[in-house]
Amino acid sequence: MREVWGWDFGDLSTVTVHVRRLRGKVEDDPARPRLIQTVWGVGYRFGTTPRQEAV
């Protein structure tokens, strides 16, 4: 975190907690996230959900 922010940003679990809270707000099933995905060893990425087109 120091390399990103230039100062101690707190505990690394701070990011994990914020991501969990975001998932609780935006995911249909936070236990199986589709919008905010974890990339182990790298970080997080925003996924997409295919939209259904009106017929």
PDBQT receptor file of N, H, CA, C and O in Angstrom, charges set to zero:
ATOM      1  N   MET A   1       0.818  -1.192   0.000  1.00  0.00    +0.000 N 
ATOM      2  CA  MET A   1       0.000   0.000   0.000  1.00  0.00    +0.000 C 
ATOM      3  C   MET A   1       0.862   1.257   0.000  1.00  0.00    +0.000 C 
ATOM      4  O   MET A   1       0.500   2.278  -0.583  1.00  0.00    +0.000 OA
ATOM      5  N   ARG A   2       1.982   1.161   0.650  1.00  0.00    +0.000 N 
ATOM      6  H   ARG A   2       2.276   0.331   1.124  1.00  0.00    +0.000 HD
ATOM      7  CA  ARG A   2       2.856   2.328   0.729  1.00  0.00    +0.000 C 
ATOM      8  C   ARG A   2       3.291   2.770  -0.668  1.00  0.00    +0.000 C 
ATOM      9  O   ARG A   2       3.397   3.968  -0.931  1.00  0.00    +0.000 OA
ATOM     10  N   GLU A   3       3.546   1.804  -1.574  1.00  0.00    +0.000 N 
ATOM     11  H   GLU A   3       3.460   0.831  -1.360  1.00  0.00    +0.000 HD
ATOM     12  CA  GLU A   3       3.972   2.141  -2.927  1.00  0.00    +0.000 C 
ATOM     13  C   GLU A   3       2.867   2.847  -3.708  1.00  0.00    +0.000 C 
ATOM     14  O   GLU A   3       3.141   3.684  -4.569  1.00  0.00    +0.000 OA
ATOM     15  N   VAL A   4       1.618   2.504  -3.402  1.00  0.00    +0.000 N 
ATOM     16  H   VAL A   4       1.395   1.824  -2.703  1.00  0.00    +0.000 HD
ATOM     17  CA  VAL A   4       0.484   3.106  -4.109  1.00  0.00    +0.000 C 
ATOM     18  C   VAL A   4       0.131   4.465  -3.529  1.00  0.00    +0.000 C 
ATOM     19  O   VAL A   4      -0.002   5.441  -4.267  1.00  0.00    +0.000 OA
ATOM     20  N   TRP A   5      -0.019   4.535  -2.218  1.00  0.00    +0.000 N 
ATOM     21  H   TRP A   5       0.089   3.743  -1.618  1.00  0.00    +0.000 HD
ATOM     22  CA  TRP A   5      -0.528   5.747  -1.576  1.00  0.00    +0.000 C 
ATOM     23  C   TRP A   5       0.568   6.675  -1.071  1.00  0.00    +0.000 C 
ATOM     24  O   TRP A   5       0.312   7.854  -0.828  1.00  0.00    +0.000 OA
ATOM     25  N   GLY A   6       1.804   6.156  -0.907  1.00  0.00    +0.000 N 
ATOM     26  H   GLY A   6       2.012   5.198  -1.104  1.00  0.00    +0.000 HD
ATOM     27  CA  GLY A   6       2.883   6.997  -0.420  1.00  0.00    +0.000 C 
ATOM     28  C   GLY A   6       2.944   7.098   1.095  1.00  0.00    +0.000 C 
ATOM     29  O   GLY A   6       3.770   7.836   1.632  1.00  0.00    +0.000 OA
ATOM     30  N   TRP A   7       2.092   6.375   1.784  1.00  0.00    +0.000 N 
ATOM     31  H   TRP A   7       1.421   5.775   1.348  1.00  0.00    +0.000 HD
ATOM     32  CA  TRP A   7       2.086   6.355   3.235  1.00  0.00    +0.000 C 
ATOM     33  C   TRP A   7       1.385   5.086   3.685  1.00  0.00    +0.000 C 
ATOM     34  O   TRP A   7       0.713   4.425   2.893  1.00  0.00    +0.000 OA
ATOM     35  N   ASP A   8       1.543   4.748   4.948  1.00  0.00    +0.000 N 
ATOM     36  H   ASP A   8       2.090   5.285   5.591  1.00  0.00    +0.000 HD
ATOM     37  CA  ASP A   8       0.882   3.548   5.468  1.00  0.00    +0.000 C 
ATOM     38  C   ASP A   8      -0.621   3.748   5.424  1.00  0.00    +0.000 C 
ATOM     39  O   ASP A   8      -1.149   4.718   5.969  1.00  0.00    +0.000 OA
ATOM     40  N   PHE A   9      -1.293   2.831   4.778  1.00  0.00    +0.000 N 
ATOM     41  H   PHE A   9      -0.864   2.044   4.335  1.00  0.00    +0.000 HD
ATOM     42  CA  PHE A   9      -2.725   2.960   4.556  1.00  0.00    +0.000 C 
ATOM     43  C   PHE A   9      -3.541   2.132   5.535  1.00  0.00    +0.000 C 
ATOM     44  O   PHE A   9      -4.767   2.092   5.434  1.00  0.00    +0.000 OA
ATOM     45  N   GLY A  10      -2.897   1.485   6.458  1.00  0.00    +0.000 N 
ATOM     46  H   GLY A  10      -1.901   1.517   6.540  1.00  0.00    +0.000 HD
ATOM     47  CA  GLY A  10      -3.613   0.629   7.384  1.00  0.00    +0.000 C 
ATOM     48  C   GLY A  10      -3.345  -0.826   7.054  1.00  0.00    +0.000 C 
ATOM     49  O   GLY A  10      -2.366  -1.157   6.386  1.00  0.00    +0.000 OA
ATOM     50  N   ASP A  11      -4.203  -1.665   7.518  1.00  0.00    +0.000 N 
ATOM     51  H   ASP A  11      -4.998  -1.396   8.061  1.00  0.00    +0.000 HD
ATOM     52  CA  ASP A  11      -4.057  -3.099   7.332  1.00  0.00    +0.000 C 
ATOM     53  C   ASP A  11      -4.482  -3.510   5.925  1.00  0.00    +0.000 C 
ATOM     54  O   ASP A  11      -5.360  -2.881   5.334  1.00  0.00    +0.000 OA
ATOM     55  N   LEU A  12      -3.868  -4.554   5.388  1.00  0.00    +0.000 N 
ATOM     56  H   LEU A  12      -3.154  -5.065   5.867  1.00  0.00    +0.000 HD
ATOM     57  CA  LEU A  12      -4.246  -5.036   4.060  1.00  0.00    +0.000 C 
ATOM     58  C   LEU A  12      -5.686  -5.531   4.019  1.00  0.00    +0.000 C 
ATOM     59  O   LEU A  12      -6.306  -5.536   2.955  1.00  0.00    +0.000 OA
ATOM     60  N   SER A  13      -6.223  -5.945   5.157  1.00  0.00    +0.000 N 
ATOM     61  H   SER A  13      -5.719  -5.940   6.021  1.00  0.00    +0.000 HD
ATOM     62  CA  SER A  13      -7.608  -6.413   5.173  1.00  0.00    +0.000 C 
ATOM     63  C   SER A  13      -8.592  -5.270   4.944  1.00  0.00    +0.000 C 
ATOM     64  O   SER A  13      -9.774  -5.515   4.706  1.00  0.00    +0.000 OA
ATOM     65  N   THR A  14      -8.124  -4.028   5.014  1.00  0.00    +0.000 N 
ATOM     66  H   THR A  14      -7.163  -3.829   5.207  1.00  0.00    +0.000 HD
ATOM     67  CA  THR A  14      -8.991  -2.879   4.744  1.00  0.00    +0.000 C 
ATOM     68  C   THR A  14      -9.597  -2.976   3.351  1.00  0.00    +0.000 C 
ATOM     69  O   THR A  14     -10.792  -2.739   3.179  1.00  0.00    +0.000 OA
ATOM     70  N   VAL A  15      -8.795  -3.317   2.367  1.00  0.00    +0.000 N 
ATOM     71  H   VAL A  15      -7.823  -3.509   2.507  1.00  0.00    +0.000 HD
ATOM     72  CA  VAL A  15      -9.287  -3.448   0.995  1.00  0.00    +0.000 C 
ATOM     73  C   VAL A  15     -10.293  -4.588   0.913  1.00  0.00    +0.000 C 
ATOM     74  O   VAL A  15     -11.345  -4.443   0.291  1.00  0.00    +0.000 OA
ATOM     75  N   THR A  16      -9.981  -5.712   1.531  1.00  0.00    +0.000 N 
ATOM     76  H   THR A  16      -9.127  -5.831   2.036  1.00  0.00    +0.000 HD
ATOM     77  CA  THR A  16     -10.871  -6.873   1.517  1.00  0.00    +0.000 C 
ATOM     78  C   THR A  16     -12.231  -6.531   2.104  1.00  0.00    +0.000 C 
ATOM     79  O   THR A  16     -13.262  -6.928   1.561  1.00  0.00    +0.000 OA
ATOM     80  N   VAL A  17     -12.238  -5.805   3.200  1.00  0.00    +0.000 N 
ATOM     81  H   VAL A  17     -11.400  -5.483   3.641  1.00  0.00    +0.000 HD
ATOM     82  CA  VAL A  17     -13.494  -5.415   3.850  1.00  0.00    +0.000 C 
ATOM     83  C   VAL A  17     -14.310  -4.510   2.937  1.00  0.00    +0.000 C 
ATOM     84  O   VAL A  17     -15.523  -4.690   2.825  1.00  0.00    +0.000 OA
ATOM     85  N   HIS A  18     -13.683  -3.554   2.290  1.00  0.00    +0.000 N 
ATOM     86  H   HIS A  18     -12.698  -3.408   2.381  1.00  0.00    +0.000 HD
ATOM     87  CA  HIS A  18     -14.407  -2.651   1.396  1.00  0.00    +0.000 C 
ATOM     88  C   HIS A  18     -14.959  -3.395   0.180  1.00  0.00    +0.000 C 
ATOM     89  O   HIS A  18     -16.078  -3.127  -0.257  1.00  0.00    +0.000 OA
ATOM     90  N   VAL A  19     -14.185  -4.319  -0.359  1.00  0.00    +0.000 N 
ATOM     91  H   VAL A  19     -13.276  -4.537  -0.003  1.00  0.00    +0.000 HD
ATOM     92  CA  VAL A  19     -14.667  -5.108  -1.497  1.00  0.00    +0.000 C 
ATOM     93  C   VAL A  19     -15.859  -5.957  -1.073  1.00  0.00    +0.000 C 
ATOM     94  O   VAL A  19     -16.832  -6.072  -1.819  1.00  0.00    +0.000 OA
ATOM     95  N   ARG A  20     -15.797  -6.551   0.112  1.00  0.00    +0.000 N 
ATOM     96  H   ARG A  20     -15.007  -6.459   0.718  1.00  0.00    +0.000 HD
ATOM     97  CA  ARG A  20     -16.922  -7.360   0.609  1.00  0.00    +0.000 C 
ATOM     98  C   ARG A  20     -18.178  -6.503   0.753  1.00  0.00    +0.000 C 
ATOM     99  O   ARG A  20     -19.273  -6.942   0.402  1.00  0.00    +0.000 OA
ATOM    100  N   ARG A  21     -18.026  -5.303   1.260  1.00  0.00    +0.000 N 
ATOM    101  H   ARG A  21     -17.137  -4.947   1.546  1.00  0.00    +0.000 HD
ATOM    102  CA  ARG A  21     -19.182  -4.412   1.415  1.00  0.00    +0.000 C 
ATOM    103  C   ARG A  21     -19.745  -3.988   0.060  1.00  0.00    +0.000 C 
ATOM    104  O   ARG A  21     -20.962  -3.923  -0.114  1.00  0.00    +0.000 OA
ATOM    105  N   LEU A  22     -18.868  -3.700  -0.894  1.00  0.00    +0.000 N 
ATOM    106  H   LEU A  22     -17.880  -3.753  -0.753  1.00  0.00    +0.000 HD
ATOM    107  CA  LEU A  22     -19.330  -3.362  -2.247  1.00  0.00    +0.000 C 
ATOM    108  C   LEU A  22     -20.086  -4.524  -2.874  1.00  0.00    +0.000 C 
ATOM    109  O   LEU A  22     -21.140  -4.337  -3.482  1.00  0.00    +0.000 OA
ATOM    110  N   ARG A  23     -19.542  -5.719  -2.720  1.00  0.00    +0.000 N 
ATOM    111  H   ARG A  23     -18.686  -5.872  -2.226  1.00  0.00    +0.000 HD
ATOM    112  CA  ARG A  23     -20.225  -6.898  -3.262  1.00  0.00    +0.000 C 
ATOM    113  C   ARG A  23     -21.608  -7.062  -2.644  1.00  0.00    +0.000 C 
ATOM    114  O   ARG A  23     -22.557  -7.439  -3.332  1.00  0.00    +0.000 OA
ATOM    115  N   GLY A  24     -21.723  -6.785  -1.370  1.00  0.00    +0.000 N 
ATOM    116  H   GLY A  24     -20.952  -6.479  -0.811  1.00  0.00    +0.000 HD
ATOM    117  CA  GLY A  24     -23.018  -6.881  -0.705  1.00  0.00    +0.000 C 
ATOM    118  C   GLY A  24     -24.034  -5.911  -1.280  1.00  0.00    +0.000 C 
ATOM    119  O   GLY A  24     -25.239  -6.154  -1.210  1.00  0.00    +0.000 OA
ATOM    120  N   LYS A  25     -23.558  -4.819  -1.845  1.00  0.00    +0.000 N 
ATOM    121  H   LYS A  25     -22.580  -4.621  -1.902  1.00  0.00    +0.000 HD
ATOM    122  CA  LYS A  25     -24.457  -3.812  -2.411  1.00  0.00    +0.000 C 
ATOM    123  C   LYS A  25     -24.770  -4.045  -3.882  1.00  0.00    +0.000 C 
ATOM    124  O   LYS A  25     -25.873  -3.730  -4.330  1.00  0.00    +0.000 OA
ATOM    125  N   VAL A  26     -23.817  -4.593  -4.650  1.00  0.00    +0.000 N 
ATOM    126  H   VAL A  26     -22.922  -4.849  -4.286  1.00  0.00    +0.000 HD
ATOM    127  CA  VAL A  26     -24.021  -4.660  -6.099  1.00  0.00    +0.000 C 
ATOM    128  C   VAL A  26     -24.238  -6.068  -6.649  1.00  0.00    +0.000 C 
ATOM    129  O   VAL A  26     -24.762  -6.219  -7.753  1.00  0.00    +0.000 OA
ATOM    130  N   GLU A  27     -23.852  -7.081  -5.915  1.00  0.00    +0.000 N 
ATOM    131  H   GLU A  27     -23.427  -6.958  -5.018  1.00  0.00    +0.000 HD
ATOM    132  CA  GLU A  27     -23.977  -8.447  -6.422  1.00  0.00    +0.000 C 
ATOM    133  C   GLU A  27     -25.337  -9.041  -6.061  1.00  0.00    +0.000 C 
ATOM    134  O   GLU A  27     -25.875  -8.779  -4.985  1.00  0.00    +0.000 OA
ATOM    135  N   ASP A  28     -25.886  -9.843  -6.975  1.00  0.00    +0.000 N 
ATOM    136  H   ASP A  28     -25.449 -10.055  -7.849  1.00  0.00    +0.000 HD
ATOM    137  CA  ASP A  28     -27.109 -10.584  -6.661  1.00  0.00    +0.000 C 
ATOM    138  C   ASP A  28     -26.821 -11.639  -5.597  1.00  0.00    +0.000 C 
ATOM    139  O   ASP A  28     -27.626 -11.850  -4.690  1.00  0.00    +0.000 OA
ATOM    140  N   ASP A  29     -25.673 -12.299  -5.712  1.00  0.00    +0.000 N 
ATOM    141  H   ASP A  29     -25.019 -12.127  -6.448  1.00  0.00    +0.000 HD
ATOM    142  CA  ASP A  29     -25.240 -13.312  -4.752  1.00  0.00    +0.000 C 
ATOM    143  C   ASP A  29     -23.784 -13.012  -4.386  1.00  0.00    +0.000 C 
ATOM    144  O   ASP A  29     -22.873 -13.458  -5.083  1.00  0.00    +0.000 OA
ATOM    145  N   PRO A  30     -23.552 -12.266  -3.307  1.00  0.00    +0.000 N 
ATOM    146  CA  PRO A  30     -22.191 -11.873  -2.944  1.00  0.00    +0.000 C 
ATOM    147  C   PRO A  30     -21.244 -13.056  -2.719  1.00  0.00    +0.000 C 
ATOM    148  O   PRO A  30     -20.029 -12.909  -2.855  1.00  0.00    +0.000 OA
ATOM    149  N   ALA A  31     -21.789 -14.222  -2.377  1.00  0.00    +0.000 N 
ATOM    150  H   ALA A  31     -22.775 -14.342  -2.267  1.00  0.00    +0.000 HD
ATOM    151  CA  ALA A  31     -20.947 -15.397  -2.173  1.00  0.00    +0.000 C 
ATOM    152  C   ALA A  31     -20.414 -15.947  -3.494  1.00  0.00    +0.000 C 
ATOM    153  O   ALA A  31     -19.425 -16.681  -3.513  1.00  0.00    +0.000 OA
ATOM    154  N   ARG A  32     -21.075 -15.589  -4.603  1.00  0.00    +0.000 N 
ATOM    155  H   ARG A  32     -21.878 -14.993  -4.587  1.00  0.00    +0.000 HD
ATOM    156  CA  ARG A  32     -20.644 -16.003  -5.941  1.00  0.00    +0.000 C 
ATOM    157  C   ARG A  32     -20.562 -14.766  -6.828  1.00  0.00    +0.000 C 
ATOM    158  O   ARG A  32     -21.391 -14.585  -7.719  1.00  0.00    +0.000 OA
ATOM    159  N   PRO A  33     -19.577 -13.921  -6.590  1.00  0.00    +0.000 N 
ATOM    160  CA  PRO A  33     -19.503 -12.630  -7.288  1.00  0.00    +0.000 C 
ATOM    161  C   PRO A  33     -19.266 -12.766  -8.784  1.00  0.00    +0.000 C 
ATOM    162  O   PRO A  33     -18.482 -13.601  -9.234  1.00  0.00    +0.000 OA
ATOM    163  N   ARG A  34     -19.966 -11.921  -9.547  1.00  0.00    +0.000 N 
ATOM    164  H   ARG A  34     -20.603 -11.243  -9.181  1.00  0.00    +0.000 HD
ATOM    165  CA  ARG A  34     -19.794 -11.863 -10.992  1.00  0.00    +0.000 C 
ATOM    166  C   ARG A  34     -19.313 -10.485 -11.432  1.00  0.00    +0.000 C 
ATOM    167  O   ARG A  34     -18.671 -10.357 -12.475  1.00  0.00    +0.000 OA
ATOM    168  N   LEU A  35     -19.613  -9.469 -10.658  1.00  0.00    +0.000 N 
ATOM    169  H   LEU A  35     -20.134  -9.572  -9.811  1.00  0.00    +0.000 HD
ATOM    170  CA  LEU A  35     -19.248  -8.104 -11.040  1.00  0.00    +0.000 C 
ATOM    171  C   LEU A  35     -17.881  -7.689 -10.505  1.00  0.00    +0.000 C 
ATOM    172  O   LEU A  35     -17.104  -7.052 -11.217  1.00  0.00    +0.000 OA
ATOM    173  N   ILE A  36     -17.585  -8.041  -9.268  1.00  0.00    +0.000 N 
ATOM    174  H   ILE A  36     -18.216  -8.558  -8.690  1.00  0.00    +0.000 HD
ATOM    175  CA  ILE A  36     -16.280  -7.744  -8.674  1.00  0.00    +0.000 C 
ATOM    176  C   ILE A  36     -15.620  -9.088  -8.396  1.00  0.00    +0.000 C 
ATOM    177  O   ILE A  36     -15.990  -9.790  -7.455  1.00  0.00    +0.000 OA
ATOM    178  N   GLN A  37     -14.652  -9.435  -9.215  1.00  0.00    +0.000 N 
ATOM    179  H   GLN A  37     -14.352  -8.865  -9.980  1.00  0.00    +0.000 HD
ATOM    180  CA  GLN A  37     -14.030 -10.753  -9.149  1.00  0.00    +0.000 C 
ATOM    181  C   GLN A  37     -12.648 -10.665  -8.518  1.00  0.00    +0.000 C 
ATOM    182  O   GLN A  37     -11.916  -9.696  -8.721  1.00  0.00    +0.000 OA
ATOM    183  N   THR A  38     -12.305 -11.693  -7.748  1.00  0.00    +0.000 N 
ATOM    184  H   THR A  38     -12.900 -12.480  -7.583  1.00  0.00    +0.000 HD
ATOM    185  CA  THR A  38     -10.984 -11.781  -7.149  1.00  0.00    +0.000 C 
ATOM    186  C   THR A  38     -10.051 -12.496  -8.111  1.00  0.00    +0.000 C 
ATOM    187  O   THR A  38     -10.376 -13.566  -8.626  1.00  0.00    +0.000 OA
ATOM    188  N   VAL A  39      -8.899 -11.905  -8.349  1.00  0.00    +0.000 N 
ATOM    189  H   VAL A  39      -8.635 -11.036  -7.931  1.00  0.00    +0.000 HD
ATOM    190  CA  VAL A  39      -7.842 -12.545  -9.135  1.00  0.00    +0.000 C 
ATOM    191  C   VAL A  39      -6.742 -12.859  -8.130  1.00  0.00    +0.000 C 
ATOM    192  O   VAL A  39      -5.978 -11.977  -7.739  1.00  0.00    +0.000 OA
ATOM    193  N   TRP A  40      -6.666 -14.114  -7.716  1.00  0.00    +0.000 N 
ATOM    194  H   TRP A  40      -7.287 -14.830  -8.033  1.00  0.00    +0.000 HD
ATOM    195  CA  TRP A  40      -5.752 -14.510  -6.651  1.00  0.00    +0.000 C 
ATOM    196  C   TRP A  40      -4.317 -14.169  -7.007  1.00  0.00    +0.000 C 
ATOM    197  O   TRP A  40      -3.846 -14.465  -8.105  1.00  0.00    +0.000 OA
ATOM    198  N   GLY A  41      -3.634 -13.547  -6.071  1.00  0.00    +0.000 N 
ATOM    199  H   GLY A  41      -4.016 -13.306  -5.179  1.00  0.00    +0.000 HD
ATOM    200  CA  GLY A  41      -2.243 -13.166  -6.250  1.00  0.00    +0.000 C 
ATOM    201  C   GLY A  41      -2.050 -11.866  -7.014  1.00  0.00    +0.000 C 
ATOM    202  O   GLY A  41      -0.926 -11.385  -7.152  1.00  0.00    +0.000 OA
ATOM    203  N   VAL A  42      -3.163 -11.286  -7.520  1.00  0.00    +0.000 N 
ATOM    204  H   VAL A  42      -4.076 -11.677  -7.408  1.00  0.00    +0.000 HD
ATOM    205  CA  VAL A  42      -3.071 -10.056  -8.309  1.00  0.00    +0.000 C 
ATOM    206  C   VAL A  42      -3.902  -8.947  -7.686  1.00  0.00    +0.000 C 
ATOM    207  O   VAL A  42      -3.389  -7.860  -7.421  1.00  0.00    +0.000 OA
ATOM    208  N   GLY A  43      -5.187  -9.215  -7.449  1.00  0.00    +0.000 N 
ATOM    209  H   GLY A  43      -5.604 -10.098  -7.664  1.00  0.00    +0.000 HD
ATOM    210  CA  GLY A  43      -6.085  -8.194  -6.904  1.00  0.00    +0.000 C 
ATOM    211  C   GLY A  43      -7.516  -8.457  -7.314  1.00  0.00    +0.000 C 
ATOM    212  O   GLY A  43      -8.019  -9.571  -7.166  1.00  0.00    +0.000 OA
ATOM    213  N   TYR A  44      -8.165  -7.442  -7.826  1.00  0.00    +0.000 N 
ATOM    214  H   TYR A  44      -7.757  -6.537  -7.947  1.00  0.00    +0.000 HD
ATOM    215  CA  TYR A  44      -9.570  -7.539  -8.206  1.00  0.00    +0.000 C 
ATOM    216  C   TYR A  44      -9.757  -7.029  -9.621  1.00  0.00    +0.000 C 
ATOM    217  O   TYR A  44      -8.948  -6.251 -10.127  1.00  0.00    +0.000 OA
ATOM    218  N   ARG A  45     -10.826  -7.473 -10.253  1.00  0.00    +0.000 N 
ATOM    219  H   ARG A  45     -11.484  -8.105  -9.842  1.00  0.00    +0.000 HD
ATOM    220  CA  ARG A  45     -11.191  -6.950 -11.566  1.00  0.00    +0.000 C 
ATOM    221  C   ARG A  45     -12.707  -6.858 -11.627  1.00  0.00    +0.000 C 
ATOM    222  O   ARG A  45     -13.428  -7.585 -10.945  1.00  0.00    +0.000 OA
ATOM    223  N   PHE A  46     -13.159  -5.945 -12.462  1.00  0.00    +0.000 N 
ATOM    224  H   PHE A  46     -12.573  -5.354 -13.016  1.00  0.00    +0.000 HD
ATOM    225  CA  PHE A  46     -14.586  -5.797 -12.680  1.00  0.00    +0.000 C 
ATOM    226  C   PHE A  46     -14.987  -6.723 -13.810  1.00  0.00    +0.000 C 
ATOM    227  O   PHE A  46     -14.458  -6.637 -14.918  1.00  0.00    +0.000 OA
ATOM    228  N   GLY A  47     -15.927  -7.608 -13.519  1.00  0.00    +0.000 N 
ATOM    229  H   GLY A  47     -16.356  -7.677 -12.619  1.00  0.00    +0.000 HD
ATOM    230  CA  GLY A  47     -16.452  -8.506 -14.533  1.00  0.00    +0.000 C 
ATOM    231  C   GLY A  47     -17.677  -7.880 -15.163  1.00  0.00    +0.000 C 
ATOM    232  O   GLY A  47     -18.109  -6.794 -14.776  1.00  0.00    +0.000 OA
ATOM    233  N   THR A  48     -18.220  -8.567 -16.121  1.00  0.00    +0.000 N 
ATOM    234  H   THR A  48     -17.869  -9.449 -16.436  1.00  0.00    +0.000 HD
ATOM    235  CA  THR A  48     -19.438  -8.088 -16.765  1.00  0.00    +0.000 C 
ATOM    236  C   THR A  48     -20.474  -9.187 -16.742  1.00  0.00    +0.000 C 
ATOM    237  O   THR A  48     -20.148 -10.373 -16.708  1.00  0.00    +0.000 OA
ATOM    238  N   THR A  49     -21.699  -8.784 -16.758  1.00  0.00    +0.000 N 
ATOM    239  H   THR A  49     -21.964  -7.820 -16.785  1.00  0.00    +0.000 HD
ATOM    240  CA  THR A  49     -22.811  -9.708 -16.843  1.00  0.00    +0.000 C 
ATOM    241  C   THR A  49     -23.482  -9.480 -18.182  1.00  0.00    +0.000 C 
ATOM    242  O   THR A  49     -23.871  -8.353 -18.491  1.00  0.00    +0.000 OA
ATOM    243  N   PRO A  50     -23.626 -10.535 -18.991  1.00  0.00    +0.000 N 
ATOM    244  CA  PRO A  50     -24.281 -10.337 -20.285  1.00  0.00    +0.000 C 
ATOM    245  C   PRO A  50     -25.701  -9.815 -20.113  1.00  0.00    +0.000 C 
ATOM    246  O   PRO A  50     -26.449 -10.291 -19.259  1.00  0.00    +0.000 OA
ATOM    247  N   ARG A  51     -26.056  -8.850 -20.916  1.00  0.00    +0.000 N 
ATOM    248  H   ARG A  51     -25.448  -8.463 -21.610  1.00  0.00    +0.000 HD
ATOM    249  CA  ARG A  51     -27.414  -8.300 -20.864  1.00  0.00    +0.000 C 
ATOM    250  C   ARG A  51     -28.313  -9.088 -21.804  1.00  0.00    +0.000 C 
ATOM    251  O   ARG A  51     -27.896  -9.507 -22.884  1.00  0.00    +0.000 OA
ATOM    252  N   GLN A  52     -29.533  -9.278 -21.379  1.00  0.00    +0.000 N 
ATOM    253  H   GLN A  52     -29.871  -8.938 -20.501  1.00  0.00    +0.000 HD
ATOM    254  CA  GLN A  52     -30.501  -9.917 -22.257  1.00  0.00    +0.000 C 
ATOM    255  C   GLN A  52     -31.108  -8.850 -23.145  1.00  0.00    +0.000 C 
ATOM    256  O   GLN A  52     -31.547  -7.803 -22.669  1.00  0.00    +0.000 OA
ATOM    257  N   GLU A  53     -31.128  -9.120 -24.413  1.00  0.00    +0.000 N 
ATOM    258  H   GLU A  53     -30.772  -9.971 -24.800  1.00  0.00    +0.000 HD
ATOM    259  CA  GLU A  53     -31.728  -8.192 -25.359  1.00  0.00    +0.000 C 
ATOM    260  C   GLU A  53     -33.234  -8.419 -25.399  1.00  0.00    +0.000 C 
ATOM    261  O   GLU A  53     -33.702  -9.555 -25.321  1.00  0.00    +0.000 OA
ATOM    262  N   ALA A  54     -33.975  -7.347 -25.518  1.00  0.00    +0.000 N 
ATOM    263  H   ALA A  54     -33.594  -6.424 -25.581  1.00  0.00    +0.000 HD
ATOM    264  CA  ALA A  54     -35.432  -7.460 -25.632  1.00  0.00    +0.000 C 
ATOM    265  C   ALA A  54     -35.769  -8.119 -26.962  1.00  0.00    +0.000 C 
ATOM    266  O   ALA A  54     -35.172  -7.811 -27.994  1.00  0.00    +0.000 OA
ATOM    267  N   VAL A  55     -36.721  -9.015 -26.920  1.00  0.00    +0.000 N 
ATOM    268  H   VAL A  55     -37.206  -9.265 -26.082  1.00  0.00    +0.000 HD
ATOM    269  CA  VAL A  55     -37.118  -9.725 -28.143  1.00  0.00    +0.000 C 
ATOM    270  C   VAL A  55     -38.349  -9.105 -28.728  1.00  0.00    +0.000 C 
ATOM    271  O   VAL A  55     -38.839  -9.562 -29.761  1.00  0.00    +0.000 OA
TER     272      VAL A  55
